[in-house]
Structure formats: C-alpha cells, structure tokens
Amino acid sequence: MRKYFNTLALSTVMGFGSYRQRIWIEKALHDVLPGRVTSGWVGRVAGPARWKHDLDALTNGLSRPVWNFLQRGGKRWRPVLMLLCCEAVGGNPKAILPFTAIPEVLHNATLIIDDIEDSSELRRGKPALHRIFGVDVAINAGNALFFLPFSIICNSGLPVEMKAEAYGIISRQAIKCHLGQTTDIWWHRGKAGRVPTWQEYFQMCANKTGSVAAMAAMLGALIGGGTERQIRALGRFAETAGVAFQVQDDILNIEGGIGKGFGDDIKEGKRSLPAIHALNTAHAEEKKRLLEILDMHTNDEMLIREAIAIIRKNGGVEYAGKAAAGLMEKAWENVEPVLPESKTKQKLKEFAQLLVGRSA
C-alpha cells in the first residue's frame, strides 16, 4: 500500500485526512473494481447472471489491467478535493468516502483512452496500458471505467432525488470531457487551420481536464448537503483548478518534469498554452517553423528541442505560469463568499495553490 500513499503528496503536505482516511480512499477504489472479480461483484454492478460468467477472463482482461494502471500512483487529488468540498459545506467527509472512487476511476479512464489516441509510449514512467495488454483490452478497460461510477450511486443509500442529481452531474461532466478531447484531437491533427485563441484553449481545458475536477467538487458539495449556490460555485472553482492543472502540465512537459515524457506535447502536435502564446507572438518565420514541427508529430529529439526553444524564446512558459496563477486567484475570489469560515476552507485554498505550484 505504500506506493499508493506516496501519490497522495498534495493531501499529505496539507495535513488533510488521517492515515485511515487515505486507506479508505484506496478501499473505495477496490470496492468499485476488486483485484479479483467475483460473482458477487458482477451481480452488484451488472445484475445476476443468466448462465455463468468466466471470472478468470474478467479478472485478467479487466481488473488486472486497470489495477496495473491504478497501482502506478497518480496524485489522487480529485478524491481529496471531493472530501474537502464536502466538509467545506458542513458535511461529514467520512460519509462520502465510498463515493471518492468516482472521479478517480473516471480520470484514469480518460488517461487510458488518451494514451491510445495519442499513441503514447509511457504513462507514469511505465509503458502505456495498451502497450502491455493490447489496444482492444485497454479500450475496453477505459470504457468500463466510464460506466462503473453509476453503479456506485445506484447501489448507495442516497435519497432518490439526490441520486438523480448525482447522475446528472456525472453524465454532463463526462460528456464535457469528451467535448474537450474532441477539440484537442482536432487541433493537434492540424485540422483547425488557424491558431486557437486563449479563450478556446481555456474552454478546451475546462471540458477535458476541468470536468472531472468539477464533478468531484459538485458531488462532494451535493452529498455534503450544500446549497445549490455552493454546489455551483465549488464546481466552477474546481473546473478552474483543472484548467490550471492542465496549464501546469503544459509547462512541466516543456521543462521535463512529468513521467509521460519530456516534449510529448510537441510530438503529439498539441496546441498547448505555451505553444499558442508563442504562435501568437513569434515573428512569421518562427511561427511557420513551430507549426511545421508540431504538425510533423516527430520523435526527433533535435526537432522537439527546436520547437521548445521557440516557445521559450517567445515567453510561452512564463505566460502560461502567470495565466494559471491568475485563474486560480480569480476563482478563489468567486467561491470565497459562499463558504463559511473554517479550517477546511483554508485547506481548500491551499490545495488549489499547490496544484498550480507543483513541480511533478
């Protein structure tokens, strides 16, 4: 279990949650998909079998690949955000622990599928899931993770009205996530025929990365008994945190600080915020060259470093860093008035600041 808790660095730095609560977050993940599939689990999530399931096939073709991915770590900051938002509106975070798996499994679903779409080699320092188990197994595993959260709500003891609202939150945010991915794919394939605006970039990030964070916050506030205003404000705040998190990823990819691979955004032709800023400020020759390299989807390290040099020269990294910090500052100004004063409220603010200031 030690490797799980190393991924909870953000919550540990903040002193949020006890050792036992962190164990419960991992337990919630095992409850939604156990390491070994049993007939009882299948019955709970899919109903009784008419004949007989091949439990070995389900274990080796679904559970084992997913847990290969989950055990690599990840920051688990979305479950922590859910707990914080629940407590910030006066709810009991212990009561929401069984639901903390929802944003985490959805987030990992997006990563599994994203790696296939981007032809990525690595994720969290190890081969991408489809490189180990095959594209068919990885697609199926990723898709399954998109639907498992509904079973958590369905099998819970929440009131019917709250269940309905939770279903709505999950489905809307999952759709937004795919809208963001659609836009990102269209851009990095060079189909836009122009440089995206920063407003379009932020909306893409709000959909692709901010949607699951918003889901975590809104579910936390909803189940914690928050008002409609609090649920909406915390959702917007978390969505902004997701955007800032993505912008920081853009920076770290250029600076070489993430396990997915230094310069992968260049290889994939990503129109990241640093790249967009450089394309909008560079002189014509540099802009043309940067676009050429992005559209090559190259593995050539020299070309990747050439593109990064153009981005750095034109202040792309500095611009992105300031933009992320500014976004979070404004987001906090909007959410601060709707929350009662508490230690958790302060932790929520610190949490967002850590997301923006992280170095990995």
C-alpha positions in Angstrom: 0.0 0.0 0.0 3.0 2.3 0.5 3.1 3.2 -3.2 -0.5 4.4 -3.1 0.2 6.9 -0.3 3.2 8.4 -2.0 0.8 9.6 -4.7 -1.2 11.5 -2.1 1.5 14.1 -1.6 -0.8 17.0 -2.0 -3.1 15.9 0.8 -0.2 14.8 3.0 1.6 18.2 2.6 -1.6 19.9 3.7 -2.1 17.5 6.6 -5.5 16.7 5.3 -7.1 13.5 6.3 -5.8 10.8 8.6 -3.9 7.7 7.6 -7.1 5.8 8.0 -9.0 8.1 5.6 -6.3 7.6 3.0 -6.7 3.9 3.3 -10.5 4.3 2.9 -9.9 6.2 -0.4 -7.9 3.2 -1.7 -10.6 0.8 -0.3 -13.3 2.7 -2.3 -11.3 2.0 -5.5 -11.1 -1.7 -4.6 -14.8 -1.7 -3.9 -15.6 -0.3 -7.4 -13.3 -2.9 -9.0 -11.7 -5.5 -6.9 -8.3 -7.1 -7.8 -10.0 -10.4 -8.4 -13.5 -10.3 -9.9 -16.1 -12.3 -8.0 -19.6 -13.3 -8.9 -20.9 -11.1 -6.1 -19.2 -8.1 -7.5 -20.6 -8.8 -11.0 -24.0 -9.2 -9.6 -23.7 -5.9 -7.7 -22.7 -3.9 -10.8 -24.4 -5.7 -13.6 -27.2 -7.8 -12.1 -27.5 -11.6 -11.7 -26.1 -13.8 -14.4 -28.5 -15.8 -16.6 -25.9 -18.5 -17.1 -22.3 -18.3 -15.9 -19.5 -15.7 -16.1 -15.9 -16.5 -16.8 -14.4 -14.8 -13.8 -10.8 -15.5 -14.8 -11.4 -13.7 -18.1 -13.0 -10.7 -16.3 -10.1 -10.6 -13.8 -7.3 -10.9 -16.3 -9.0 -8.9 -19.1 -10.4 -6.0 -17.0 -9.4 -5.9 -13.3 -5.7 -6.8 -13.8 -5.1 -4.2 -16.5 -6.9 -1.5 -14.5 -5.0 -2.2 -11.3 -1.8 -2.3 -13.2 -2.6 1.3 -14.1 -4.0 2.4 -10.7 -1.1 1.0 -8.8 1.3 3.3 -10.6 0.1 6.1 -8.4 -1.2 9.4 -9.5 -1.9 12.2 -7.1 -5.4 11.2 -6.1 -6.1 14.9 -5.8 -9.7 14.6 -7.1 -10.9 12.3 -4.3 -9.2 14.7 -1.8 -11.0 17.6 -3.5 -14.3 15.8 -3.1 -13.6 15.3 0.6 -12.6 19.0 1.1 -15.8 20.3 -0.7 -18.0 18.0 1.3 -16.5 19.3 4.6 -16.4 22.9 3.4 -20.2 23.0 3.1 -20.6 21.4 6.6 -20.9 17.7 5.5 -19.3 14.7 7.1 -16.3 13.6 4.9 -16.5 10.1 6.3 -20.0 9.7 4.8 -18.7 10.5 1.3 -15.6 8.2 1.4 -17.4 5.4 -0.6 -18.0 7.9 -3.4 -14.4 9.1 -3.7 -13.7 6.4 -6.3 -16.0 8.1 -8.8 -13.7 11.0 -10.0 -10.6 8.8 -9.7 -11.8 6.0 -11.9 -13.2 8.4 -14.5 -9.9 10.3 -14.6 -8.0 7.1 -15.1 -10.4 6.1 -17.9 -9.6 9.3 -19.7 -5.8 8.6 -19.4 -6.1 5.1 -20.7 -8.0 6.1 -23.8 -6.0 9.3 -24.3 -2.8 7.3 -24.4 -4.2 5.2 -27.2 -5.4 8.2 -29.1 -2.0 9.9 -28.8 0.0 6.8 -29.5 1.8 7.4 -26.2 4.6 5.1 -25.1 4.7 5.9 -21.4 2.3 6.8 -18.6 3.6 7.5 -15.1 7.0 6.2 -16.0 5.9 2.8 -17.3 4.6 1.6 -20.7 1.1 2.8 -21.6 -1.6 0.2 -20.8 -2.2 -0.6 -24.5 1.5 -1.3 -24.9 1.3 -4.0 -22.3 -2.2 -5.6 -22.8 -3.1 -4.5 -26.3 -5.3 -1.8 -27.7 -8.5 -3.9 -27.5 -8.1 -4.7 -23.8 -7.1 -1.1 -23.0 -10.1 0.5 -24.8 -12.5 -1.9 -23.1 -11.0 -1.3 -19.7 -11.1 2.5 -20.2 -14.7 2.4 -21.4 -15.7 0.2 -18.4 -14.3 2.8 -16.0 -16.6 5.4 -17.5 -19.7 3.4 -16.5 -18.7 1.9 -13.1 -19.4 5.2 -11.2 -23.1 4.9 -12.0 -23.2 1.7 -10.1 -21.7 3.4 -7.0 -24.6 5.9 -7.0 -27.2 3.2 -7.9 -26.1 0.9 -5.0 -25.8 3.7 -2.5 -28.3 4.7 0.2 -28.7 8.3 -1.1 -32.2 9.7 -1.4 -33.8 9.2 -4.9 -33.7 13.0 -5.6 -30.0 13.2 -4.7 -29.2 10.1 -6.9 -30.9 11.8 -9.8 -28.9 14.9 -9.4 -25.7 12.9 -9.0 -26.4 11.0 -12.2 -26.9 14.3 -14.0 -23.6 15.7 -12.7 -21.7 12.6 -13.7 -23.2 12.4 -17.2 -22.8 16.1 -18.0 -19.2 16.2 -16.9 -18.4 13.0 -18.7 -19.8 14.4 -22.0 -17.9 17.7 -21.4 -14.7 15.7 -21.0 -15.3 14.1 -24.4 -16.0 17.5 -26.0 -12.7 18.7 -24.7 -10.9 15.7 -26.0 -12.6 16.2 -29.4 -11.3 19.7 -29.6 -7.8 18.8 -28.5 -7.6 16.0 -31.1 -8.9 18.2 -33.9 -6.2 20.8 -33.0 -3.2 18.6 -32.7 -4.1 16.9 -36.0 -3.7 20.4 -37.5 -7.4 20.5 -38.7 -8.2 23.9 -37.3 -6.3 25.8 -40.0 -5.5 28.6 -37.5 -4.1 29.2 -34.1 -6.7 28.6 -31.3 -7.4 31.6 -29.1 -6.6 31.5 -25.4 -10.4 31.6 -24.7 -10.8 28.5 -26.8 -7.9 26.9 -25.1 -9.3 27.5 -21.7 -12.7 26.1 -22.7 -11.0 23.0 -24.1 -9.2 22.6 -20.8 -12.3 23.3 -18.8 -14.0 20.5 -20.7 -11.2 18.0 -20.9 -9.4 18.4 -17.6 -11.7 20.6 -15.5 -14.8 18.5 -16.0 -13.7 15.6 -13.7 -12.5 18.0 -11.1 -15.8 19.9 -11.2 -17.6 16.6 -10.9 -15.6 15.7 -7.7 -16.4 19.1 -6.1 -20.1 19.2 -7.0 -20.6 15.6 -5.8 -18.8 16.4 -2.6 -20.9 19.5 -2.0 -24.1 17.8 -3.0 -23.7 14.7 -0.8 -22.4 17.0 2.0 -25.7 18.9 2.0 -24.5 22.1 0.3 -26.8 24.7 -1.2 -27.4 25.0 -4.9 -25.2 28.1 -4.9 -22.4 26.4 -3.1 -22.5 23.3 -5.4 -22.4 25.6 -8.5 -19.6 27.8 -7.1 -17.4 24.9 -6.0 -18.0 23.2 -9.3 -16.8 26.3 -11.1 -13.8 26.7 -8.7 -12.8 23.1 -9.3 -13.2 23.4 -13.0 -10.8 26.3 -12.9 -8.4 24.3 -10.8 -8.5 21.6 -13.5 -7.6 24.2 -16.1 -4.7 25.5 -14.0 -3.6 21.9 -13.5 -3.5 21.3 -17.3 -1.6 24.6 -17.9 0.9 23.4 -15.3 1.2 20.1 -17.2 1.9 22.1 -20.4 4.7 23.8 -18.6 6.1 20.6 -17.0 6.1 18.8 -20.3 8.4 21.5 -21.7 10.5 21.7 -18.6 10.8 17.9 -18.4 9.0 17.3 -15.1 6.4 14.7 -15.9 6.6 11.0 -16.3 4.6 10.9 -19.5 7.7 12.0 -21.4 9.6 15.2 -22.0 8.4 17.0 -25.1 5.5 14.6 -25.7 3.2 17.6 -26.3 5.5 18.6 -29.3 5.5 15.1 -30.6 1.7 14.9 -30.4 1.3 18.3 -32.0 -0.5 19.7 -29.0 -1.7 23.3 -29.2 -0.7 23.9 -25.5 -1.0 27.3 -23.9 2.8 28.0 -24.1 2.7 27.0 -27.8 -0.4 29.1 -28.5 1.3 32.1 -26.9 4.4 31.6 -28.9 2.5 31.2 -32.2 0.7 34.5 -31.5 3.8 36.4 -30.6 6.7 34.9 -32.7 7.7 36.5 -35.9 6.4 34.9 -39.1 9.4 32.7 -39.8 9.4 31.2 -36.2 5.7 30.8 -36.3 5.9 28.9 -39.5 8.7 26.7 -38.2 6.9 25.9 -34.9 3.7 24.9 -36.8 5.8 22.7 -39.1 7.3 20.8 -36.2 4.0 20.5 -34.4 2.3 19.1 -37.5 5.2 16.6 -38.0 4.3 14.6 -34.9 8.0 13.9 -34.7 10.1 11.7 -32.4 13.3 13.5 -33.4 14.8 15.0 -30.2 16.5 17.8 -32.1 13.3 19.0 -33.7 11.4 18.7 -30.4 14.1 20.8 -28.7 14.0 23.3 -31.6 10.2 23.8 -31.0 10.7 24.1 -27.3 13.4 26.8 -27.9 11.0 28.8 -30.0 8.3 28.6 -27.3 10.7 29.6 -24.5 12.2 32.4 -26.6 8.7 33.9 -27.0 7.8 33.7 -23.3 5.4 30.8 -23.6 6.3 29.2 -20.3 6.2 32.5 -18.3 2.9 33.5 -19.9 1.3 30.1 -19.1 2.6 30.2 -15.4 1.1 33.6 -14.9 -2.1 32.7 -16.5 -2.6 29.6 -14.3 -1.9 31.6 -11.1 -4.3 34.4 -12.2 -7.0 31.9 -13.0 -6.9 30.4 -9.5 -6.8 33.8 -7.8 -9.9 34.9 -9.6 -11.6 31.6 -9.0 -11.0 31.8 -5.2 -12.5 35.4 -5.2 -15.7 33.9 -6.6 -16.0 30.9 -4.3 -14.8 32.5 -1.0 -18.0 34.4 -0.2 -20.3 31.3 -0.4 -18.3 29.2 2.1 -18.5 29.6 5.9 -15.2 30.3 7.6 -13.4 27.1 8.7 -10.1 25.3 8.7 -11.3 23.3 5.7 -12.0 26.4 3.7 -8.4 27.5 4.2 -7.2 24.0 3.2 -9.2 24.2 0.0 -7.5 27.4 -0.9 -4.0 26.0 -0.1 -4.9 22.9 -2.1 -5.6 24.9 -5.2 -2.3 26.8 -4.8 -0.4 23.5 -4.5 -1.9 22.3 -7.8 -0.6 25.3 -9.6 2.7 25.4 -7.9 3.6 21.7 -8.2 6.8 20.5 -9.9 5.6 17.0 -10.9 
